Amino acid sequence: MNQATELGEGKPVTSQVPQGGRRRVALITNIPAPYRIPVFERLAQYRELEICIFYCSAREPNRDWNMGRGRYRHTFMRERILTWRGRYIHINPDIWGELKRFSPDVVITTGFNPTHLLAYAYARFHGVLHIPMTDGTVVSERTLGFWHRLVRKHVYRHSAAFVGASLGSLDLYRAYGARASALFQSHLCTDNAVYPGVPKSARRFDFIFCGRFAPVKLPGFAIDVAQSASHRLGRKTSLLFVGSGELESRLRSQAARVSEDVECEFAGFATQAELPGYYAAARIMLFPTLYDPWGVVANEACAAGLPVLTMASAGVAGELVRDGENGYILERDLERWTDAACALLSDPALYAAQSARSRELVASYHYDNAAKGIADAVTFALESR
């Protein structure tokens, strides 16, 4: 049978119905996310599949996302969240009954919370195909302990196909022994079409930082870069902060201390509709991070034509953001970040080339391709049974 064809954004989904008719697919995930809801809507258009998304919770305490429910079949389980060392652990025993009522042919789990493991156990007990889905990488999981790795090894050994958000995710599966033919990619992405082309001359801010104000995201380092660039360029620089979080008061104090060198503006939490305007107001995306399996903010920046400065600890590094092409992948070294920022701000030809390259690289990261990766994994699993 032919798998679903690769599609451009906005084109209808067409694929051949497999033998045995429409197949039911249950996908269990933590909470609704703005970069996944459009993917689920496109999955719902695959005529050979009946998709239902099972959410552990409507939201998590550190997420301010406010969005519609989406046009696809979904259900919210009874919310049970434990907090452990800053992480949210979902425990939804009702997943077993929900799956029994839905009676899926394929179960997709997006993590290793107790709820995901219960769904995996349901699949094993009932002889249902299982597919894991992750945005993790070898780097992001390098600190996992023995028992975490043992659980993953067991689950992956009994899985029919594998879905990863990045090439790094596929490498992670390979490290556990998954065969190449069973690996499928479902990008994390944004709606590229809503980010307008804006000339550099129309951009008010030199830099933008977008994300949670948390220690792992290093927002204070962004201010350091802006101040260092100010000294190097001999002029005041400007930095737009978009987001919120526990470090906000500390960031505002730091911004006040460097106000002679850097104009910092705090826009607060932004809705999805507001983001394109903020990116259009900036020249360079500063994306320092100690840990990020991917980093959808880089998709947004690239769609808006911004070069991105980031670290190897971001999943986008080397894939969506390529060193010297549409930004730079740097160690946590203030001088090197300053060198890269100043080169882009003072060389119009370099900036134009990297800005254009950002748009080129992000073009294939769209919702239809993301949905296709999941659908292809399901098709592979069903046909390989």
NORBEL-V674799 format. One record per backbone hydrogen bond with DSSP energy under -0.5 kcal/mol. NH is the residue of the N-H (numbers start at 1). CO is the residue of the C=O. E is the energy in kcal/mol with one decimal. If there is no record, write none. Layout:
BEGIN
NH,CO,E ; NH,CO,E
END
This chain:
BEGIN
5,14,-0.9 ; 11,8,-1.6 ; 16,2,-0.7 ; 21,18,-1.6 ; 23,48,-2.7 ; 25,50,-2.9 ; 26,106,-2.7 ; 27,25,-0.5 ; 27,52,-2.4 ; 28,26,-0.5 ; 28,108,-3.0 ; 29,27,-0.5 ; 29,54,-2.4 ; 36,33,-1.8 ; 37,33,-2.2 ; 38,34,-0.6 ; 40,36,-2.4 ; 41,37,-2.1 ; 42,38,-1.6 ; 43,39,-2.3 ; 44,40,-1.9 ; 45,42,-1.3 ; 46,43,-1.7 ; 47,45,-0.7 ; 49,46,-1.4 ; 50,23,-3.2 ; 51,49,-0.6 ; 52,25,-2.3 ; 53,73,-2.1 ; 54,27,-3.1 ; 54,52,-0.5 ; 55,53,-0.6 ; 55,75,-2.9 ; 56,29,-1.8 ; 56,30,-0.7 ; 57,30,-2.0 ; 63,60,-2.2 ; 72,70,-1.1 ; 75,53,-2.3 ; 77,55,-2.7 ; 77,75,-0.5 ; 82,89,-2.7 ; 84,82,-0.5 ; 84,87,-2.7 ; 87,84,-1.7 ; 89,82,-3.5 ; 89,87,-0.6 ; 90,88,-0.6 ; 91,80,-2.5 ; 95,92,-2.0 ; 96,93,-1.2 ; 98,94,-2.3 ; 99,95,-2.6 ; 100,96,-2.2 ; 101,97,-2.1 ; 102,98,-2.0 ; 103,99,-2.9 ; 105,24,-2.6 ; 106,24,-1.7 ; 107,129,-2.9 ; 108,26,-3.4 ; 109,131,-1.8 ; 110,28,-1.5 ; 115,90,-1.5 ; 117,113,-2.3 ; 118,114,-2.3 ; 119,115,-2.0 ; 120,116,-2.4 ; 121,117,-2.5 ; 122,118,-2.3 ; 123,119,-2.2 ; 124,120,-2.4 ; 125,121,-2.8 ; 126,122,-2.4 ; 127,123,-0.5 ; 127,124,-0.8 ; 128,123,-2.9 ; 129,105,-1.5 ; 131,107,-2.5 ; 132,161,-0.9 ; 133,109,-2.2 ; 134,163,-2.1 ; 138,168,-0.6 ; 141,137,-1.7 ; 142,139,-1.2 ; 144,141,-1.5 ; 149,145,-2.1 ; 150,146,-2.4 ; 151,147,-2.4 ; 152,148,-2.0 ; 153,149,-2.7 ; 154,150,-2.1 ; 155,151,-2.6 ; 156,152,-3.0 ; 157,153,-1.8 ; 158,154,-1.1 ; 158,155,-0.7 ; 159,156,-1.5 ; 160,130,-2.8 ; 161,130,-0.7 ; 162,182,-2.5 ; 163,132,-2.4 ; 164,184,-2.5 ; 165,134,-1.9 ; 170,166,-1.6 ; 171,167,-2.0 ; 172,168,-1.7 ; 173,169,-1.9 ; 174,170,-2.2 ; 175,171,-2.1 ; 176,172,-0.8 ; 176,173,-1.0 ; 177,174,-1.9 ; 178,173,-2.2 ; 182,179,-1.5 ; 183,180,-1.7 ; 184,162,-2.3 ; 186,164,-2.5 ; 188,165,-0.5 ; 190,365,-0.6 ; 192,190,-1.3 ; 194,191,-1.5 ; 195,192,-1.6 ; 196,194,-0.8 ; 202,199,-1.6 ; 203,200,-1.7 ; 204,202,-0.6 ; 205,281,-3.4 ; 207,238,-1.9 ; 208,284,-1.9 ; 209,240,-2.7 ; 211,242,-2.4 ; 213,244,-2.2 ; 214,212,-1.8 ; 217,214,-1.6 ; 218,214,-0.6 ; 218,215,-1.2 ; 219,214,-0.5 ; 221,218,-0.7 ; 222,218,-0.9 ; 222,219,-0.5 ; 223,219,-1.1 ; 224,220,-1.8 ; 225,221,-2.3 ; 226,222,-2.2 ; 227,223,-2.5 ; 228,224,-2.6 ; 229,225,-2.6 ; 230,226,-1.7 ; 231,227,-2.0 ; 232,228,-2.0 ; 233,229,-2.8 ; 234,230,-1.6 ; 235,230,-1.3 ; 237,261,-2.3 ; 239,263,-2.8 ; 240,207,-2.4 ; 241,239,-0.6 ; 241,265,-3.2 ; 242,209,-2.8 ; 242,240,-0.5 ; 243,268,-1.2 ; 247,213,-2.3 ; 248,245,-1.7 ; 251,247,-2.6 ; 252,248,-2.5 ; 253,249,-1.8 ; 254,250,-2.3 ; 255,251,-2.8 ; 256,252,-2.1 ; 257,253,-1.7 ; 258,254,-1.1 ; 259,256,-1.0 ; 261,258,-1.9 ; 262,258,-2.6 ; 263,237,-2.9 ; 264,262,-0.8 ; 265,239,-2.4 ; 267,241,-3.0 ; 267,265,-0.7 ; 274,271,-0.6 ; 275,271,-1.4 ; 276,272,-0.6 ; 277,274,-0.6 ; 278,274,-1.3 ; 279,275,-2.4 ; 280,276,-2.1 ; 281,277,-0.6 ; 281,278,-0.9 ; 282,279,-1.6 ; 283,205,-1.2 ; 284,206,-1.6 ; 285,307,-2.5 ; 286,208,-2.6 ; 286,284,-0.6 ; 287,285,-0.7 ; 287,309,-3.0 ; 290,216,-3.2 ; 291,216,-0.6 ; 292,313,-1.5 ; 298,295,-1.8 ; 299,295,-0.7 ; 300,296,-2.1 ; 301,297,-2.3 ; 302,298,-2.7 ; 303,299,-2.5 ; 304,300,-1.4 ; 305,302,-1.6 ; 306,301,-2.7 ; 307,283,-0.7 ; 308,326,-2.0 ; 309,285,-2.7 ; 310,308,-0.6 ; 310,328,-2.6 ; 311,287,-0.6 ; 314,311,-1.8 ; 315,292,-2.2 ; 316,294,-1.5 ; 317,314,-1.5 ; 318,321,-3.2 ; 319,316,-2.0 ; 320,316,-1.1 ; 321,316,-2.2 ; 322,320,-0.6 ; 324,327,-2.8 ; 325,322,-2.4 ; 326,322,-1.6 ; 328,308,-1.7 ; 330,310,-3.2 ; 330,328,-0.6 ; 333,331,-2.5 ; 337,333,-2.2 ; 338,334,-2.4 ; 339,335,-2.6 ; 340,336,-2.2 ; 341,337,-2.6 ; 342,338,-2.7 ; 343,339,-2.1 ; 344,340,-1.9 ; 345,341,-2.1 ; 346,342,-1.7 ; 347,343,-1.1 ; 348,346,-0.5 ; 351,347,-2.5 ; 352,348,-2.6 ; 353,349,-2.2 ; 354,350,-2.3 ; 355,351,-2.7 ; 356,352,-2.3 ; 357,353,-2.0 ; 358,354,-2.0 ; 359,355,-1.5 ; 360,356,-2.0 ; 361,357,-2.7 ; 362,358,-1.9 ; 363,359,-0.8 ; 363,360,-0.7 ; 364,361,-0.5 ; 365,362,-1.6 ; 366,364,-1.5 ; 370,366,-1.9 ; 371,367,-2.5 ; 372,368,-2.3 ; 373,369,-2.0 ; 374,370,-1.2 ; 375,371,-2.6 ; 376,372,-3.0 ; 377,373,-1.5 ; 378,374,-2.1 ; 379,375,-2.5 ; 380,376,-2.6 ; 381,377,-2.4 ; 382,378,-2.5 ; 383,379,-2.5 ; 384,380,-1.7 ; 385,381,-0.5 ; 385,382,-0.6
END
